[in-house]
Amino acid sequence: MKIFIIAGEASGDKLGAAMMKGFKEQTTQEIEFIGVGGALMEEMGLTSLFPMEEISLMGISEILSQYRHLKRRIDQTASAVLKEKPDVLITTDLPEFSFRVANLVKQTSNIPTVHYVAPTVWAWRPARARKIAKYIDHVLALFPFEPPLMQAAGMSCDFVGHPVIDDPIATQQDINDFRSQFGLNSSPVLLCLPGSRRSEIKRLAPVFEKCLAKVKAVHPQMNVVLPAAPSVAGLVLDTVRHWVHKPIVLDPREFTLDQASNLKRAAFKSADVALAASGTVSLELAVSQTPMVIAYDMNWISRQVIGRMLQVDSVNLVNLVSNTRTVPEYIGKACQPVAIASAICDVLEAPTTQIEAMQSTVERLKSPISTPGISAAKSVLDFLKSR
């Protein structure tokens, strides 16, 4: 069985790797994986056509500025799919890239197409569902409210659970070892999570730096820990070198993959509060029961366009899944250091309602069978059998 699979960012790499493992457990067929992915997918047997980071772009201006290079990679990937003639093409998140590849493939072939992570039509651009149904046959949804939306547009869709829910959680011994290793002792810890894309780091770092300085003024014993994503670790180190209050940067390049993952889990569980960019990281924090404040900004053009299209009053996944609004979020023009710092101090003082919302979120996102990776693989195999 030949599977062409694409991921373009850290979260997609994680989803893809879990699904690849699921395929190996769900079938006795010999499987060949081809496509684009990161370290986790490569560890599962993928040889990436090119570095995954080249297509990890977000925001309208970022995509436009890199459009020519992105278009070359889209054409290259679609050509590779058509040449390899896989049993299925699976695109993982990254819709700006994934949907263009799938569209090109469908124009000249009948290769089955699956997209992992339903497009957020419930959040913005609801008309997208019917548009992508022209070139996507089957969708793997991370949230239980998504399948009816995809099915109404003409695609088959299964809720497979969110992989982050089954991630290991640091033990008390892990926490003790982590605190001892970095000299944290019993002091409070603030987790700083400015994102996994270069554009996010560059835009959010100045705001986060000012915010952390204000929090330190109120809580001088506060330690700041920043677990850097592998693709931006060098940029993060260069960026924080000039900060007045330098965080402890966890550079995954200094450790094995397992060691880096263990350190990150321990950091999440050790933290008293987190300042995080918007995205899947909020669910990782929910699993660790770490209270959070979300802050995110984008360039002016993206802010104007997306702001007008937004269909929901919150972009935080814990708020949306739990149907609460307990996680403070400062998005776009509201992404200001004074307000964010004040919210962090408030959350430190009263985290209980947010922790309850996180517990509700975790329950609602559990996989219907086994693990999300196995559920995703089974859904794809069942879809292929039904054709």
Wavefront OBJ file of the C-alpha trace (Angstrom):
o trace
v 0.000 0.000 0.000
v 1.355 3.372 -0.983
v 0.340 6.453 1.029
v 1.314 9.984 0.033
v 1.086 12.150 3.151
v 1.748 15.872 3.612
v 2.324 18.005 6.705
v 3.830 21.475 6.891
v 4.126 22.470 10.533
v 4.852 20.993 13.959
v 1.241 20.169 14.842
v 0.674 18.512 11.467
v 3.883 16.520 11.825
v 2.595 15.204 15.140
v -0.798 14.285 13.691
v 0.785 12.646 10.669
v 3.203 10.566 12.736
v 0.431 9.273 15.023
v -1.685 8.301 12.013
v 1.277 6.585 10.327
v 1.747 4.515 13.470
v -1.979 3.770 13.377
v -1.732 2.444 9.821
v 1.033 0.069 10.828
v -1.131 -1.256 13.655
v -4.342 -1.475 11.605
v -3.135 -3.421 8.571
v -0.758 -6.244 7.781
v -0.056 -4.794 4.344
v 3.405 -3.441 3.653
v 3.080 0.346 3.626
v 5.231 2.833 1.746
v 5.012 6.420 2.973
v 5.936 9.230 0.580
v 5.456 12.977 0.948
v 6.418 15.970 3.069
v 6.819 15.990 6.831
v 9.011 16.741 9.815
v 11.144 14.827 12.296
v 8.301 12.824 13.847
v 6.992 11.602 10.490
v 10.499 10.842 9.298
v 10.993 8.755 12.418
v 7.965 6.715 11.304
v 9.514 6.030 7.907
v 8.837 9.058 5.711
v 11.522 10.562 3.485
v 10.444 14.175 3.001
v 10.612 15.682 -0.488
v 11.956 18.908 1.046
v 12.190 20.505 4.526
v 8.719 20.872 5.991
v 9.513 24.354 7.319
v 9.593 25.763 3.775
v 5.806 25.628 3.557
v 4.985 26.607 7.136
v 3.506 30.023 6.447
v 0.565 31.784 8.052
v -1.150 35.062 7.301
v -2.032 36.683 4.020
v 1.044 38.901 3.665
v 3.425 36.083 4.630
v 1.946 33.822 1.967
v 1.979 36.567 -0.675
v 5.607 37.471 0.042
v 6.674 33.849 -0.427
v 4.134 33.009 -3.110
v 6.539 32.119 -5.931
v 8.519 29.709 -3.795
v 5.328 28.274 -2.296
v 3.844 27.793 -5.787
v 6.948 25.894 -6.902
v 6.633 23.559 -3.922
v 2.908 23.082 -4.588
v 3.593 22.142 -8.216
v 6.497 19.894 -7.206
v 4.386 18.065 -4.637
v 1.381 17.609 -6.937
v 3.664 16.278 -9.682
v 5.187 13.816 -7.232
v 1.719 12.581 -6.248
v 0.725 12.049 -9.878
v 3.999 10.273 -10.627
v 3.790 7.936 -7.619
v 0.069 7.110 -8.095
v -0.545 6.357 -4.392
v -3.565 4.510 -3.043
v -4.491 7.683 -1.196
v -3.307 11.267 -0.786
v -3.575 12.491 2.806
v -3.054 16.178 3.470
v -2.630 17.227 7.091
v -3.839 20.685 8.076
v -1.992 23.624 6.392
v -4.955 24.367 4.060
v -3.144 27.071 2.064
v -0.786 24.407 0.752
v -2.773 21.201 1.135
v -5.892 22.223 -0.753
v -3.930 23.567 -3.696
v -2.034 20.298 -4.025
v -5.237 18.239 -3.751
v -6.949 20.425 -6.343
v -4.128 19.950 -8.848
v -4.121 16.204 -8.261
v -7.876 15.892 -8.752
v -7.778 17.842 -12.008
v -5.954 15.014 -13.785
v -6.530 11.903 -11.647
v -9.013 10.024 -9.503
v -6.626 9.459 -6.606
v -8.667 9.389 -3.353
v -8.013 12.450 -1.217
v -8.282 12.730 2.555
v -7.769 15.860 4.602
v -6.826 15.543 8.272
v -8.160 18.428 10.389
v -11.477 19.757 9.149
v -11.308 23.352 7.905
v -12.644 25.727 10.532
v -15.791 26.664 8.632
v -17.484 27.152 12.008
v -14.995 29.958 12.748
v -14.698 31.784 9.424
v -15.347 31.417 5.685
v -18.237 28.907 5.996
v -18.522 28.624 2.195
v -15.158 26.826 2.059
v -16.722 23.455 2.849
v -18.578 23.191 -0.467
v -15.569 24.543 -2.344
v -13.109 21.962 -1.038
v -15.620 19.144 -1.570
v -14.660 19.400 -5.260
v -11.222 17.945 -4.508
v -11.400 16.437 -1.007
v -13.282 13.156 -0.650
v -12.988 12.411 3.052
v -12.242 14.468 6.168
v -10.816 13.497 9.566
v -12.245 15.834 12.204
v -10.636 16.734 15.527
v -13.810 18.125 17.082
v -17.132 16.291 17.575
v -19.259 19.122 16.175
v -17.518 19.113 12.756
v -18.725 15.974 10.846
v -22.261 17.269 10.126
v -20.783 20.432 8.578
v -18.494 18.440 6.275
v -21.171 15.893 5.359
v -23.629 18.652 4.457
v -21.066 19.955 1.970
v -20.745 16.564 0.252
v -17.733 14.938 1.922
v -17.637 11.913 4.193
v -16.235 12.758 7.621
v -15.407 11.029 10.902
v -14.610 12.494 14.314
v -11.367 10.752 15.301
v -10.564 12.547 18.549
v -7.811 15.022 19.249
v -4.329 13.446 19.566
v -3.231 15.897 22.221
v -5.655 14.293 24.685
v -3.659 11.065 24.709
v -0.288 12.706 25.148
v 1.679 11.498 28.184
v 1.523 13.788 31.208
v 4.556 14.522 33.354
v 4.636 12.763 36.720
v 5.465 14.445 40.003
v 8.931 12.912 39.781
v 9.335 14.409 36.283
v 8.354 17.796 37.687
v 10.774 17.502 40.606
v 13.620 16.486 38.294
v 12.829 19.342 35.894
v 12.763 21.953 38.639
v 16.019 20.630 40.060
v 17.738 20.485 36.651
v 17.010 24.159 35.935
v 17.320 25.495 39.467
v 13.662 26.433 39.808
v 13.141 24.982 43.284
v 9.722 26.042 44.608
v 9.535 29.379 42.783
v 6.539 30.080 40.527
v 6.929 29.346 36.813
v 5.468 31.173 33.824
v 5.505 29.268 30.560
v 6.197 31.470 27.525
v 4.907 30.039 24.231
v 5.272 32.518 21.350
v 4.505 30.018 18.568
v 6.259 27.629 16.190
v 6.440 29.814 13.062
v 9.140 32.372 12.345
v 6.532 35.027 11.552
v 4.844 34.430 14.930
v 8.109 34.697 16.865
v 9.071 37.954 15.149
v 5.683 39.555 15.693
v 4.881 38.336 19.208
v 8.327 38.421 20.862
v 8.386 42.210 21.475
v 4.919 42.105 23.054
v 5.730 39.053 25.150
v 8.984 40.615 26.382
v 7.208 43.741 27.652
v 4.432 41.652 29.144
v 6.847 39.413 31.054
v 8.682 42.456 32.430
v 5.410 43.753 33.880
v 4.561 40.369 35.413
v 8.055 40.181 36.958
v 7.487 43.585 38.530
v 4.513 42.138 40.425
v 6.002 38.660 40.963
v 9.788 39.146 41.153
v 10.395 35.471 42.007
v 8.685 34.328 38.821
v 10.799 32.109 36.546
v 10.083 32.161 32.814
v 10.539 28.972 30.763
v 10.325 28.964 26.975
v 10.196 25.566 25.219
v 11.293 26.363 21.638
v 9.988 24.464 18.618
v 12.838 22.790 16.659
v 12.218 24.827 13.507
v 12.585 28.189 15.311
v 14.962 27.373 18.165
v 17.829 29.393 16.675
v 15.597 32.403 16.091
v 14.215 32.175 19.634
v 17.704 32.149 21.167
v 18.752 35.149 19.078
v 15.557 36.985 20.002
v 15.658 36.529 23.791
v 19.394 37.240 24.057
v 18.623 40.944 24.442
v 15.656 40.610 26.808
v 16.090 42.188 30.242
v 14.410 39.188 31.887
v 15.884 36.262 29.960
v 13.793 33.086 29.991
v 15.148 29.590 30.377
v 15.013 28.387 26.762
v 14.530 24.661 26.228
v 16.393 24.096 22.959
v 15.289 20.719 21.542
v 18.416 20.556 19.388
v 20.446 19.889 22.535
v 18.530 16.711 23.364
v 17.251 13.530 21.779
v 13.658 13.599 20.525
v 12.428 11.720 23.613
v 14.398 13.900 26.006
v 13.079 17.083 24.402
v 9.498 15.790 24.592
v 9.907 14.826 28.243
v 11.343 18.238 29.110
v 8.500 20.004 27.352
v 5.882 17.922 29.198
v 7.587 18.600 32.514
v 7.708 22.323 31.750
v 3.993 22.383 30.914
v 3.035 20.529 34.082
v 5.422 22.559 36.268
v 4.062 25.917 35.180
v 1.678 27.952 37.321
v 0.455 29.902 34.294
v 1.199 30.175 30.582
v 1.322 33.018 28.087
v 0.697 31.404 24.719
v 0.088 32.195 21.087
v -3.306 31.083 19.802
v -3.489 27.532 18.472
v -3.360 23.865 19.402
v -0.998 24.636 22.278
v -4.037 25.654 24.335
v -5.163 22.017 24.283
v -1.710 20.839 25.372
v -2.009 23.214 28.298
v -5.511 21.919 29.024
v -4.219 18.343 29.246
v -1.582 19.503 31.751
v -4.209 21.571 33.606
v -2.043 24.670 33.217
v -4.038 27.936 33.345
v -3.317 30.246 30.439
v -3.689 33.617 28.788
v -3.771 33.695 24.982
v -2.250 36.507 22.929
v -1.897 36.727 19.175
v -1.432 39.326 16.477
v -0.874 39.382 12.748
v -0.019 41.982 10.152
v -2.503 44.751 9.409
v -3.861 43.237 6.181
v -4.465 39.802 7.706
v -6.029 41.407 10.764
v -8.520 43.374 8.665
v -9.490 40.524 6.344
v -9.754 37.775 8.954
v -11.443 40.075 11.466
v -14.280 40.728 9.023
v -14.732 37.002 8.283
v -14.644 35.677 11.837
v -17.843 33.851 12.821
v -17.080 33.217 16.521
v -16.467 35.418 19.553
v -13.439 33.401 20.716
v -10.514 31.785 18.919
v -9.366 29.758 21.909
v -10.093 26.042 21.629
v -10.686 25.529 25.349
v -13.324 28.256 25.321
v -14.983 26.819 22.206
v -14.987 23.132 23.121
v -16.047 23.665 26.754
v -18.570 26.313 25.665
v -17.181 28.721 28.259
v -15.151 31.888 28.032
v -12.808 31.343 30.969
v -9.525 31.697 29.049
v -8.594 35.382 28.543
v -7.509 36.157 24.998
v -5.980 39.267 23.464
v -6.145 39.074 19.696
v -5.180 41.611 17.016
v -5.213 45.191 18.239
v -6.023 43.944 21.754
v -2.615 42.229 21.924
v -1.129 44.793 24.295
v 1.412 44.107 27.097
v -0.352 45.955 29.943
v -3.689 44.159 29.497
v -2.051 40.774 28.967
v 0.157 41.119 32.046
v -2.841 42.109 34.159
v -4.756 39.034 32.958
v -1.824 36.749 33.807
v -1.769 38.107 37.359
v -5.547 37.619 37.646
v -5.332 34.019 36.439
v -2.570 33.299 38.954
v -4.847 34.513 41.718
v -7.969 32.584 40.626
v -7.355 29.605 38.286
v -10.229 27.327 39.424
v -12.913 28.076 36.810
v -10.384 27.782 34.001
v -9.180 24.418 35.276
v -12.797 23.158 35.295
v -13.211 24.270 31.672
v -10.000 22.465 30.718
v -11.241 19.249 32.333
v -14.485 19.491 30.338
v -12.524 20.076 27.128
v -10.368 16.990 27.639
v -13.433 14.775 28.151
v -15.168 16.015 25.017
v -12.140 15.507 22.775
v -11.369 11.895 23.628
v -11.130 9.516 20.677
v -14.228 7.359 20.046
v -11.999 4.262 19.781
v -8.512 3.584 21.086
v -6.175 6.476 20.191
v -6.757 9.315 17.704
v -3.946 8.009 15.490
v -5.570 4.572 15.266
v -9.016 6.138 14.787
v -7.665 8.276 11.938
v -5.970 5.333 10.219
v -9.087 3.160 10.596
v -11.267 5.923 9.188
v -9.038 6.194 6.103
v -8.944 2.416 5.589
v -12.746 2.157 5.971
v -13.163 5.046 3.524
v -10.937 3.331 0.945
v -12.842 0.047 1.332
v -16.148 1.838 0.777
v -15.019 3.191 -2.589
l 1 2 3 4 5 6 7 8 9 10 11 12 13 14 15 16 17 18 19 20 21 22 23 24 25 26 27 28 29 30 31 32 33 34 35 36 37 38 39 40 41 42 43 44 45 46 47 48 49 50 51 52 53 54 55 56 57 58 59 60 61 62 63 64 65 66 67 68 69 70 71 72 73 74 75 76 77 78 79 80 81 82 83 84 85 86 87 88 89 90 91 92 93 94 95 96 97 98 99 100 101 102 103 104 105 106 107 108 109 110 111 112 113 114 115 116 117 118 119 120 121 122 123 124 125 126 127 128 129 130 131 132 133 134 135 136 137 138 139 140 141 142 143 144 145 146 147 148 149 150 151 152 153 154 155 156 157 158 159 160 161 162 163 164 165 166 167 168 169 170 171 172 173 174 175 176 177 178 179 180 181 182 183 184 185 186 187 188 189 190 191 192 193 194 195 196 197 198 199 200 201 202 203 204 205 206 207 208 209 210 211 212 213 214 215 216 217 218 219 220 221 222 223 224 225 226 227 228 229 230 231 232 233 234 235 236 237 238 239 240 241 242 243 244 245 246 247 248 249 250 251 252 253 254 255 256 257 258 259 260 261 262 263 264 265 266 267 268 269 270 271 272 273 274 275 276 277 278 279 280 281 282 283 284 285 286 287 288 289 290 291 292 293 294 295 296 297 298 299 300 301 302 303 304 305 306 307 308 309 310 311 312 313 314 315 316 317 318 319 320 321 322 323 324 325 326 327 328 329 330 331 332 333 334 335 336 337 338 339 340 341 342 343 344 345 346 347 348 349 350 351 352 353 354 355 356 357 358 359 360 361 362 363 364 365 366 367 368 369 370 371 372 373 374 375 376 377 378 379 380 381 382 383 384 385 386 387
